[in-house]
Amino acid sequence: MKNELIQRFGEERVVDLPVQDGELPLLMLDLEAKIPVNVLLTNGLSKYKMPVHEKEKGKEFNELCFCLPGYWDWEDRSNPNTNWVFHWIQRLAKYVQENETWFGHGHTMPCGKEMQSLSSTMKQNHFILVKPMLLEKEMAPVKSNGKEINFLFIVPIFGDEMDYKQGKGTQKLLAKFINKGITEELDDFRGNALKRRWIFRS
């Protein structure tokens, strides 16, 4: 898959990242879409054929991604406000393989049993997996070794956003996201998609 991404973006924009023994290989993409972002993604999860439901046929091969904002210094692995993405992308990739299950658009999960906030700046405590929105064109599926590989972005969400999704469905929650300009790009400053903005009238 790396070669296909190099063909799409150029060799200088596709970087191998160091990982520890037993971890899945990772890539970092340096992209300039509507705004400059970096995409952290697994490089090999798609070797695992997910046992998807019948209606998801054709989406058995996936890589997981985080869309990192341009203001993050992701190379500073000592910063707890940003380094959690490396832990969680490995943890989720390991979970889906070891449990012989599947991930798809709209799947949600808590951030661990304690459901603690991801960091001091990222207060969300759940994740939702979504197809690319901001990067719909850039991260369109790739064909590699006769397989179509899809990219699922990991997006942090608040507890009540999780409850809303469980009650109303994925599309209703994503409609709220779109209305507030929320995409797959991580944002330390984003507000809750369910809360209305105050309107001041004179």
Summary of the structure (lengths in Angstrom):
residues: 202
radius of gyration: 16.9
end to end distance: 57.0
largest distance: 62.7
contacts: 560
relative contact order: 0.15
helix: 26%
strand: 24%
